[in-house]
Amino acid sequence: MQDPSRPTTGYPPPNGNPTSGTAGTHHFEQPYSNNNSYFYYYNNQQHQPSFYSDHGVFLLRRLVVSVIAVTVIFFTILVIMWLAVRPRLPDFQLTSLSVSNFNLSSSSQTVTGNWHALFRVYNPNKKMKISYDVVDSSVLYRSEILSQTRVVPFKQDTRSQSLVEASYSVVNTYVDGWVVSDINGERSRGSVGFNVKVVANVGFKVGGFGARRRLLRVFCDDVSVGVTLSSKSGNLTGGTKDCRVYA
C-alpha cells in the first residue's frame, strides 16, 4: 500500500507551482510563433529613412537658397546701377514773383492778394529722368502761410530744363496780427520779403528701370517783391533767386 504522506508522483505540488529539478514535474513551454520576426521587421521599417522624404527636404533647401541668392544678386545690381548713374537732385530757381491786388486790413487782420511765380527747374543727371507727379506750392510770410496752390505735373528728360508756373490767390483770409503789422512795416520801406515753398512727389528713372520715389522739398527764402503802402502790386527785385532743395 502506498504511504499517504508521500506526494503522488506525476502531479505538481499542492501549491500549484512547478519546481525545477523535482522529479515528475511537467515543463510548460510556449509554442513557437513567428510574431517576433514580424515585430522586428515592422520596427526596422519605421526607423529606416525615407528616400522620398529626404529628397523633398533637399529640394526645398535648394529652392530657399536659390531665392536668397537671386534676391542678393538683384539688390547688388540695383545698388551698382544707382551708384553708376550718380543721381543728383534737380536745381530750382525762382526767376519771377509778382503780386497784385495786394491788401491788408489791420482791423479785421485779413490779407488779400494774387501771386504769380515762375520757376526754372534743371535736371543735371546724364542718365536719369525725373517725373514730378504731385507738386504743391505755397507763399509764406516768414512761417505764416498766405496762400497755397497745386502745380501741373511735369516730366524732365536727362540734362533738360523746364519752366514751371504757379499761381496763388487769397481773399480776406485771416492772419495773425503780427503778420499785418510786419508786412506793412516792410511796405513802408519799399519791398516785402516772401518765402516760396514747393513740395513734390518725384520719381527717378534710368532707361526702363524706375527707382524708388522721393519727397522733394524746395525752399526759396526771403524773395523780395517791390510793393509799397501806396501800391497794390509789385515784382521781384534783385534778380533770380536760387532755392534750396532737399529729399
Phi, psi and omega in degrees: 000143183281141180290122182293340179283348182267131182295147180288129180286149178095358179232152179289161177300165184301331181289351175085002181253125178291141180252131182292135176087357180275132183295141176083002180278152180257135177260122180262111180255139179290133180297149183295135178221146180266021178295328181296322179293326177292319178297318179297319180294317182293316181294323179293324179293324180294326184269353177281134179296143179273129180295318183289324178295313179296322180294321178295318178297320179298316179294322179296318178296318178297322179295316179297315180297321180294318179297316179297317181296316179296320179297315179297316180297318181299311182289330175295316177297320179300314180295318180298317179296318180297320178287328183292321182279346178050071184296139177231147179286150179291159177262135178240133173228138175264105185271340182206140173210120181234157177226143179219161181052038185275126182207140177233140179246118180288326183290318181260356181053053180236158179230144176226140179175162175233127178244150175222125182240149176230122180252144169252117184246128184237132175264108184276357185283139180279331186237003188239129175265157182229134175241132179252103189268318178233114185234117177244144180222154180214152174252131183232156165247108191056244181262357183271122179283125178265320181201150179230156179206165176250130182264146179297132178299152179208167180231154179230135173279175179296142179049045182238163183234141180230145173256123186240129180254149176217134179240136183234147180211141178212142181228118176047050178268134183289139175223166177295153182299326181294332180295312179299315182296313183289322178296316178296327176296319178289322179299326178294341178261001171107349180201159179235136178265112178258159172248137179240132183235142177231132174235124185226140171268110188242155176231137179257141185220133177244109184060236177266007183257122180259125178275178183293158182276160179223155174262111183268132179237127184238131180235120175247100190264147173051057178273113187277126177241127182283098177218133184250179179293332182269353181241155179246009180216158179188169182231168179301135176243151177089003175085188184299140181251123175283141183248154177269135185238130179229154177213000000 
